Amino acid sequence: MTNLKPLLTRPLRPVSNKIIIFAFLVALIGFCDATYLSIEHFRGVVPPCSITAGCEKVLTSSYAVVAGIPVSLAGSFYYLVVLIGLLAYLESGNLKILKQTLFLTFLGLLASLGFIYVQVFIIGSYCLYCMGSAITSTILFVTAVGIINSQPHFHE
C-alpha cells in the first residue's frame, strides 16, 4: 500500500494516441456488452448463451441487481466514463484526465474480480457476457499499468 502513493503522484508524460485508441476500442467493446445486458434486463429478456448454459442463472440471480440497479447498468456507466476520459485526453492532452481515467481501470478490475468470485463460488454458473466484460476490464487495467510503467521513474 505504501507503493501506491508514489504511483498516484508520479507525473505522466504524453502517451501515444495509438495506445489510447486501443484502450478506447476495448472500452467500447465493454460498453456495448454491458449496455446490451442492461437493455435486455429492462426488456425482461435473458440473452441466450451459446457456449455456456449459465447465463440465465447468473443474470436472474439476486446478485444481478444491487440496490435496485442492474450490475450491467453500472458496468455501462463505468465503461462510458472511461470512454469519455480517454476521448477527453485525446482531444485535450490533459494528463490529469488521463491519470484519473487510468485509475478507474483499477476499480473496474476489482469489480470484475468480485463478480467472477460470485459466479464461480456462490452462483456456480458462468455468464459468457459477464466474462467478456471481465476480460475487457482486465485488458483496460493491464493497458493502464503498461502506460504507467512506461513512464520515466522519478525518485523522491
Buried (B, 14 or more C-beta within 10 A) or exposed (E): EEEEEEEEEBEBEEBEEEBBEBBBBBBBBBBBBBBBBBBBBEEEEBBEBEEEEBBBBBBEBEBBBEEEEBBBBBBBBBBBBBBEBBBBBBEEEEBEBBBBBBBBBBEBBEBBEEBBEBBEEEBEBBBBBBBBBBBBBBBBBEBBBEBBEEEEEEEE
